[in-house]
Amino acid sequence: VDFSDFIEYLANDENTKSIVLYMETIGNARSFLSAAREASMTKPIIVIKGGKTDAAAKAAASHTGSLTGSDAVLDAAFKRAGVLRVEDIADVFEMADILSKQPLPQGRRLAIVTNAGGPGVLACDALAKNGGLLAELEPTTIEKLNKVLPAAWSHGNPIDVLGDATPSIYANSLAIVAEDKNTDGYLVILTPQAMTAPEACAEALIKYASSTGKPVLSSWMGGPDVAAGAKALREAGIPCYAYPDMACRTFNYMNEYRDTLESNHQSIDMHTQLDQMSEGREEAAKLINSIRSTGRTLMTEAESKKLLKLYGLPVTACEVAQNPKQAGEAADKIGYPVVVKLNSTTITHKFDVGGVKLNLHSRDAVEKAFVEMKESVSRLASPEGFEGVTVQPMISLKGFEIILGSSLDPQLGPVVLFGMGGSLVEVFKDSALGLPPLNANLATKMLHQTKIYEALKGVRGMKGVDTDKLKEVMVRFSVMVVDHPEIMECDINPLIAGPDGIVSLDSRVLLHGPEVKDLPQPAIRP
C-alpha cells in the first residue's frame, strides 16, 4: 500500500472533503503523481513534507530506509500534480478547512478592512512577503466609501474604518468593496476597542460568507474578548484567525493552490505540437545508440550540438578537425573570427586544460592554437584526452547567459532546469525546475520563477528577448529528454538569449552506459 492507494480511496470517499498527507519520501513517484493529478480535480490535496534540513533528511532516511531525493524537485512535482505543499502543521489544517468552505481567488489582489492601522500595515507586509498584492481600489469605490465612513478614514487600502466602527460600518464597507473589480479577496480585521462589539460585527458579516463569489477571511484579535465573534464567523464558513498575518499567509497559499491546479492535466501531444520532429527523433536515436554501443558515455561537443540541432534547437556551426591544416580549412569555411575548442570523449571542463581559444582572426592563428592546445591538454591532462578540435564561429550576439539543462532525480526521474547561466551559475543559483515534458504554459511558469526573467523582458535600454522563442526552445529540449531516456545529464551553458536571437554556445551530454538496461522514465506520463 502506498500514497497512490490512499489518494484513490479518499478521492472516492463522499465523506472526505480534503486529503491531507504527511510525507518523508514520495515512494512510487509515477503512481503518486498519476493518482494526485486525477484526485486534485475534485478534492484538495495538501502535503507537508519532513526532511527539508540536512538533519531532518537524515532522520527521515533512517526512519523510512528510503532515499528522499531533492526537495526542490518535489516542489516542482507537487505543483505539476495539483498538490498544495505547506510548511507548518497549523497550515495543513487551516488550508484543509478553508479550501472546503471558501472559493479560490482568481488573482492575488486583497482588500483589507480594519479598525486599527497597525494590524492593517502588518497584514500588508505579510501579504507581500509571499507574492500577494494589495488591491488598488477603483475611484468609484472610494467615492462610495466616503459616503458611509467617517471623514478621517484612510481613503485607500487598507480601509481603516477607525476604532469606533459599528457593525453596520463593517458590513457596508465589505459590501462596497466586494463590488470592486480590482479585488480578488477580502480580509476583515477587528481589534477590541472601547466601542467595539466583536460579536455583533461578526454577525453583520455572516451574510457575506458566500455571496461575494470571492474568498472572505477574518482576523478577530483579542483572545477571550472576541471569542464569541470568532466562533460565529467560523460556524458561518468564514475562516477566522488570531492574527492577520496568518490570514494573509492563507490567502497566498490559496493563490499558490490555484496555480497548481492550472498546471494540472496540461497534456502535451509530443508528436504533433512541434513541427518536423519525427525524422529528428530517429536520427537522434541512431546517434545515441552508436555512441553507447562503443561503451562511451560522454558525447563530444560536436555530437552534443548535432543532437540538439536534430530537435530544432539553435546551435553554432561546429566543424571537427584532426590536424592544424584541417582546422585552418574549417576556419576559412566558417569565416573569421572563430573559436577553437578541445574535442574530447573524456575531458569535460575544457577551460581547465587550456582547451578553449577565443577570437582567432586568421588561419595562422587557428593552426597555432591547434598546436598549443594539443601541448597544453597533453601536459595538464593526458595525450589521450586530445582528440582534435572543433572550430566554431565567434558569436558576437549580445544577450544574457542562460543555462538549460536536465539531470536525474533518484525518485522523479528526468528534471529540467532553467535559469541564469555562465561560469557563476552555481554561485547565483537563480533557477527553476520542472518535470518534462513541458508545454508553453509550463515553460512560462518556470520563466516567471527566476530573477533573470525581469532582465529578459528588457532592462537599461536593452530590448527584450523573444520569450515565445525561448519557451519553444525549452519545450523542444524537454521533449528531447523524454524521447531519449538514455540521456543521464544534459547542459546547454551558456545559451545566449538576446534581442537579436537565441543560440547555444556550449553543450554537454552524458549518457547512461550500455550496462544500464532499466532506463529511468519521466514521472509525468505524457
NORNORUR-V124840 format. One record per residue. RES is the residue in three letters. NEAR is the number of other ideal C-beta (glycine too) atoms within 10 Angstrom. Layout:
RES_NEAR / RES_NEAR
This chain:
VAL_7 / ASP_12 / PHE_22 / SER_20 / ASP_12 / PHE_15 / ILE_24 / GLU_16 / TYR_14 / LEU_19 / ALA_18 / ASN_11 / ASP_11 / GLU_5 / ASN_5 / THR_14 / LYS_14 / SER_18 / ILE_22 / VAL_16 / LEU_19 / TYR_10 / MET_20 / GLU_17 / THR_22 / ILE_27 / GLY_15 / ASN_15 / ALA_26 / ARG_17 / SER_17 / PHE_25 / LEU_25 / SER_18 / ALA_23 / ALA_27 / ARG_21 / GLU_17 / ALA_24 / SER_23 / MET_12 / THR_8 / LYS_17 / PRO_22 / ILE_27 / ILE_22 / VAL_20 / ILE_17 / LYS_21 / GLY_16 / GLY_21 / LYS_13 / THR_10 / ASP_8 / ALA_9 / ALA_14 / ALA_18 / LYS_12 / ALA_14 / ALA_19 / ALA_15 / SER_8 / HIS_12 / THR_15 / GLY_8 / SER_14 / LEU_11 / THR_22 / GLY_19 / SER_16 / ASP_13 / ALA_14 / VAL_24 / LEU_25 / ASP_15 / ALA_25 / ALA_27 / PHE_24 / LYS_25 / ARG_24 / ALA_26 / GLY_23 / VAL_28 / LEU_26 / ARG_22 / VAL_22 / GLU_12 / ASP_11 / ILE_10 / ALA_11 / ASP_18 / VAL_19 / PHE_14 / GLU_20 / MET_24 / ALA_18 / ASP_16 / ILE_23 / LEU_22 / SER_13 / LYS_16 / GLN_22 / PRO_14 / LEU_16 / PRO_21 / GLN_13 / GLY_15 / ARG_22 / ARG_22 / LEU_28 / ALA_26 / ILE_28 / VAL_25 / THR_27 / ASN_26 / ALA_22 / GLY_13 / GLY_12 / PRO_21 / GLY_22 / VAL_14 / LEU_16 / ALA_26 / CYS_20 / ASP_11 / ALA_18 / LEU_25 / ALA_14 / LYS_12 / ASN_14 / GLY_11 / GLY_24 / LEU_15 / LEU_18 / ALA_24 / GLU_13 / LEU_21 / GLU_15 / PRO_7 / THR_12 / THR_22 / ILE_16 / GLU_10 / LYS_19 / LEU_22 / ASN_12 / LYS_8 / VAL_15 / LEU_20 / PRO_12 / ALA_7 / ALA_8 / TRP_18 / SER_16 / HIS_13 / GLY_12 / ASN_23 / PRO_24 / ILE_27 / ASP_25 / VAL_26 / LEU_18 / GLY_14 / ASP_12 / ALA_25 / THR_16 / PRO_17 / SER_12 / ILE_20 / TYR_24 / ALA_19 / ASN_19 / SER_24 / LEU_21 / ALA_16 / ILE_22 / VAL_24 / ALA_17 / GLU_12 / ASP_21 / LYS_10 / ASN_15 / THR_22 / ASP_23 / GLY_27 / TYR_27 / LEU_24 / VAL_30 / ILE_27 / LEU_30 / THR_20 / PRO_18 / GLN_14 / ALA_6 / MET_10 / THR_23 / ALA_16 / PRO_23 / GLU_17 / ALA_15 / CYS_25 / ALA_27 / GLU_17 / ALA_18 / LEU_25 / ILE_16 / LYS_12 / TYR_19 / ALA_17 / SER_16 / SER_10 / THR_18 / GLY_8 / LYS_21 / PRO_25 / VAL_25 / LEU_25 / SER_25 / SER_26 / TRP_28 / MET_20 / GLY_16 / GLY_10 / PRO_7 / ASP_13 / VAL_23 / ALA_14 / ALA_14 / GLY_24 / ALA_24 / LYS_14 / ALA_20 / LEU_28 / ARG_16 / GLU_12 / ALA_19 / GLY_15 / ILE_24 / PRO_23 / CYS_23 / TYR_21 / ALA_14 / TYR_15 / PRO_31 / ASP_18 / MET_20 / ALA_27 / CYS_26 / ARG_24 / THR_23 / PHE_27 / ASN_20 / TYR_21 / MET_24 / ASN_23 / GLU_17 / TYR_25 / ARG_16 / ASP_16 / THR_20 / LEU_16 / GLU_14 / SER_20 / ASN_16 / HIS_13 / GLN_14 / SER_10 / ILE_20 / ASP_10 / MET_18 / HIS_11 / THR_8 / GLN_15 / LEU_17 / ASP_7 / GLN_8 / MET_20 / SER_10 / GLU_9 / GLY_20 / ARG_17 / GLU_11 / GLU_15 / ALA_22 / ALA_14 / LYS_11 / LEU_17 / ILE_20 / ASN_13 / SER_11 / ILE_21 / ARG_17 / SER_9 / THR_9 / GLY_9 / ARG_16 / THR_18 / LEU_17 / MET_22 / THR_24 / GLU_22 / ALA_18 / GLU_21 / SER_23 / LYS_24 / LYS_17 / LEU_24 / LEU_24 / LYS_18 / LEU_19 / TYR_23 / GLY_17 / LEU_23 / PRO_17 / VAL_20 / THR_20 / ALA_15 / CYS_23 / GLU_18 / VAL_17 / ALA_21 / GLN_12 / ASN_14 / PRO_18 / LYS_12 / GLN_17 / ALA_28 / GLY_21 / GLU_17 / ALA_22 / ALA_27 / ASP_14 / LYS_11 / ILE_19 / GLY_10 / TYR_15 / PRO_17 / VAL_28 / VAL_24 / VAL_27 / LYS_23 / LEU_26 / ASN_23 / SER_22 / THR_15 / THR_13 / ILE_21 / THR_10 / HIS_10 / LYS_19 / PHE_10 / ASP_12 / VAL_20 / GLY_18 / GLY_23 / VAL_16 / LYS_21 / LEU_11 / ASN_11 / LEU_21 / HIS_12 / SER_14 / ARG_18 / ASP_11 / ALA_18 / VAL_27 / GLU_21 / LYS_17 / ALA_25 / PHE_24 / VAL_12 / GLU_13 / MET_24 / LYS_19 / GLU_13 / SER_16 / VAL_24 / SER_14 / ARG_11 / LEU_13 / ALA_19 / SER_13 / PRO_10 / GLU_12 / GLY_16 / PHE_22 / GLU_15 / GLY_19 / VAL_32 / THR_23 / VAL_29 / GLN_23 / PRO_18 / MET_17 / ILE_15 / SER_8 / LEU_14 / LYS_12 / GLY_20 / PHE_18 / GLU_17 / ILE_27 / ILE_20 / LEU_26 / GLY_22 / SER_22 / SER_18 / LEU_16 / ASP_22 / PRO_14 / GLN_21 / LEU_25 / GLY_21 / PRO_25 / VAL_24 / VAL_26 / LEU_22 / PHE_29 / GLY_23 / MET_21 / GLY_27 / GLY_14 / SER_10 / LEU_11 / VAL_20 / GLU_7 / VAL_9 / PHE_13 / LYS_9 / ASP_17 / SER_21 / ALA_20 / LEU_22 / GLY_25 / LEU_26 / PRO_25 / PRO_25 / LEU_27 / ASN_19 / ALA_14 / ASN_11 / LEU_26 / ALA_24 / THR_17 / LYS_17 / MET_22 / LEU_19 / HIS_11 / GLN_17 / THR_17 / LYS_11 / ILE_23 / TYR_20 / GLU_10 / ALA_17 / LEU_20 / LYS_13 / GLY_12 / VAL_12 / ARG_5 / GLY_5 / MET_15 / LYS_12 / GLY_13 / VAL_24 / ASP_16 / THR_15 / ASP_10 / LYS_13 / LEU_21 / LYS_20 / GLU_18 / VAL_24 / MET_26 / VAL_23 / ARG_20 / PHE_26 / SER_30 / VAL_25 / MET_25 / VAL_22 / VAL_22 / ASP_20 / HIS_21 / PRO_17 / GLU_20 / ILE_24 / MET_18 / GLU_16 / CYS_25 / ASP_21 / ILE_26 / ASN_20 / PRO_22 / LEU_29 / ILE_22 / ALA_26 / GLY_17 / PRO_13 / ASP_13 / GLY_15 / ILE_19 / VAL_20 / SER_23 / LEU_21 / ASP_20 / SER_26 / ARG_18 / VAL_26 / LEU_16 / LEU_20 / HIS_19 / GLY_12 / PRO_15 / GLU_7 / VAL_14 / LYS_6 / ASP_7 / LEU_12 / PRO_17 / GLN_13 / PRO_20 / ALA_26 / ILE_26 / ARG_10 / PRO_14
